[in-house]
Amino acid sequence: MSGVRPAANRVLLHALFLAAGTAASIGAAWAQETSPLRGAVTEDNINNELLGRQQLAQRPSPLDPQPAEAGIPTPRYQPVSPGAVPDEQQRQPARAQRSLFREENPDDTFDEDATQEQARPPTTARQRAEAARQRAAPARNVAATAEEPAEARQPTERAEPVDETPTGTVRTGRIDDDLDLRVDPRAERAAAIETLARQADDDPYAPLGLRLGSFIVTPTVESGITWTSNANYEPQPQSAVLSETTLRLNAVSDWSSNLATFNAFGTFRKSISGAELDEKPAGIDGTLQLDLGNEYQALAALGYVIAPESASSPVTIEGTAERPIRQTLAGSLGVEKDIGKFRFGLTGAAERDWYGDAQLSTGEVLSQQDRNSTLGTLALRGGYEISPAVTPFVEAQVGRRIYEQRVDDAGYERSGNLLGLRAGVEIDLGEKLSGEVSAGWIEETFDDPRLAPISAPSVSAELAWSPLRGTTVGLIGETTVEGATTPGESGSVLYAGRLNLERQMRSNLTGNLAFGLGYRDYTGIDGDDVIFSAETGLTYWFNRYAGLTGRLRHEQQTSSLPDRDYQVNSVFVGLRMQR
C-alpha cells in the first residue's frame, strides 16, 4: 500500500497541475475577450488592440512543420482575422527600401506616411473621398502603389465596403487627352483649296446663261462673212459678198410645276460687194404650259415673224427690185383633260398674214392688200394611252379663212371654210424619242363657186430622237394650204419637211447636217414645184463663251412652170459668242 500511495499521489498532483493550467488559460482568454476598455474609444486604441492580437497569434503551433536544422523556430505571421494590419516590424523592410530610394533621389517628394495610411481601408468620408481621388488620378501614383505591401494593396473578404462616391471636386482630363496630335514628318503638304477635286462637267462648253428673275436667259451672237452665188434667188444668178450678223435670245422658266419658254432672233444681212441686198428678218415667240389641277392642263402659244417673202412662194411678181415683206402673227390656246387612260384636248388657233407692197424695178409700187387674210381653226383631239410611251389619237379640225378684201382685185371671193381629219400617235420615251406623227385629209372650199376646192392628203410630224449620247436627230413635217391671186386659180398644197442631225464630236467641236425637201401641188392647173436644200456646218469652241463657226449650204428649186427655177450655193465663216 505504501508503494501504491506515493504513485497515486504523484498522479493526483499531476492532474491538479493540469487542471490549474487549463483554468488559467481559459481565464486569460476570457479576460482578453471580455475585459472592458478604459478611456475613450479612439482609432489608436483600436490599432493597439489589433497589434496585441497579432503578437499573441505569433506563438508557434505544433501543427506548423519546423525544419530540423533550425534552432529557435521563427514564428510565421498569421493574422487573427483576415484583413489585419501588419505590425511595425514587418513594415521596416519597406521603409528601409524607401529610405534608400530617397537617398538615390533626394529631390523626390514621395510621401511615405500617406502611403502607409492609404494601405489601411478608409473608414471616414474624407478618407473615402481621398481614396476615390487616388483611383481617378493618372499614372503619377503608379510608382507609389507598386511599393506598398501586398497585404495593403489587396482588400480582404471581410473588409468594410468602400464608398467610392467622391465628396469633393474631382478634376477630369481634357477631351483630347487620348488623341495623338503629333504630326507625321512624312505627311505631304496640304494642297490649296482651289485644287480640290470637283465634279466633272458633262458639257464644259455649254452656255451658262443669265438669271433674270425666275428665268434662265441665254444670249447668242453670230457675226461673219457670207459668200453667195445667187443673192436674190433668181433664175439669172448674181453673186455677192454679204456681212451677216444674227442675234438670238432664249429664255426658260425655272418654276417648280409650270413651264414657260421665250425665243427671239434678228438677222442683219447687207451686201459688201456684188448684187445689192439689204434684209432684216426677225421673229419672236413664246409658249406657256400651266397645270390647272384635277387632271387639267392649259397650253398657250404666241409668235410673230417679219421677213422677206420666201423665194419659193407660189405667187410670183415679175419685175420686182426686191422681195416684198411678209408678216405673220399666230397664237393658240388649248385645254387638255385626262380621264383614266383617255386623253382629250380642245385647241383654238388664229393666224394673221400681211403682205407688203412690192417695189418694181420701174419705181412703181404694187399693193398686195388683197392677199392679207386671217385663218381661225378649232381642233378636238381624243386619245387612248396604250402605255406611258404610246398614245394613239384622232383629231378633227374646222376653220374659216377670211380675206381682208371680200373680193380681190380680180373679182373673186376667196374666203372659205376649212375641214380636216387626221389620226396619229404620240410617242414619249423621254430623251430618247418624243413627239408625234399623223396623217389624214384636208379640204378648203371657197365662197366663190368659180374656184375649185383644194382637197388633198395631209401629213404632219414633229419628232426628236437621240440614238447616241451627244447626237440629236430632229424631224419636222407639215402640210400647208396656200392661197393664190391669179384669176381662176384656187391655190396650192405644200408638203415640206426638214431632217436635222447634230453631233458633238468632241467637247469643243460640234457638227450639224440638215436636209430639206418640199413638194408643191397646184390646184386647177398642171404644175408642181420641187424644193431641195442641204446644209452642213462645224463650230469649234475656244472656250465656253466664244467659238469659230462655218456653214456650207446648197438650195435649188425645180418647177414645171416657167421662170421659177433657181440654184444657190453659199458659204459662211464667222465668230459665235454666247453667255
Secondary structure, DSSP 8 states (H G I E B T S, - for coil): -TTHHHHHHHHHHHHHHHHHHHHHHHHHHHHHHH----S---HHHHHHHHHHHHHHTTS--TTS---TT-SS-------SSTT----HHHHHHHHHHHHHHHHH-TT----HHHHHHHHS---SHHHHHHHHHHHHS-GGGHHHHHHS-HHHHS--TTS--------S------TTTTS-----TT------GGGS-----S-TTS---EEETTEEEEEEEEEEEEEES-TT--SS---EEEEEEEEEEEEEE--SS-EEEEEEEEEEEEEEEES--EE--EEEEEEEEEEEETTEEEEEEEEEEEEE--TT-S---TTBSS--EEEEEEEEEEEEEEETTEEEEEEEEEEEEEE--EEBTTS-EE--GGG-EEEEEEEEEEEE-SBTTEEEEEEEEEEEEEESSSS-TTS----EEEEEEEEEEEEE-TTSEEEEEEEEEEEEEESSTTS--EEEEEEEEEEEE-SSTTEEEEEEEEEEEE---STT--EEEEEEEEEEEEEEEETTEEEEEEEEEEEEEEESSS-EEEEEEEEEEEEEESSSSEEEEEEEEEEEEEESSTT--EEEEEEEEEEEEE-
